[in-house]
Amino acid sequence: MPSAEDHASLRRALEISLRLGLVALIATWCFQIARPFLRPIA
């Protein structure tokens, strides 16, 4: 049976991975939106 400490660390790892995934998704989305405006500059 997992201890409370194991449960807390697993929950924290899940929360961190979820937040990192959301940040990556938002960054990709922002880049897709900005791409037409960046193309004439580059």
N, C-alpha and C positions, 0 to 999 in steps of 0.2 A: 504494500500500500504506500503510495507516494506521500511524503511528508508535506507539511504546509510550506516549507521553504522551497521544495521542488515545484510545488504548484505555483508559488509566487514568481519564481524565476522563469517558468514556462510561460506564464501569463505575460510577464514583462517582455520576453523574447518575441512572443506573438504580437504584442502591441508595437514594438519597435519595427518589426518586419512589415507590419501593416502600414505604419506611418511612412516608412521608406518607400514602399510601393506607391502610396498615394502621392508623395512628393515627386517621384519619378514620372508618374502618370501626368501630374499637373505640369511639370517642366516640359514633357514631350508635347503636351497640348498647347502650351504657350509658344513653343518653338514652331509648331505647325501653323499657328495663327500669325506669327511674326515673319515666317519665311518669305512671303511675297514682298514684304517691305525691305527685307535684308538683301534680297537678290540684286537690286540695282546698285547697292552700296559696294558689295563685294566684287 
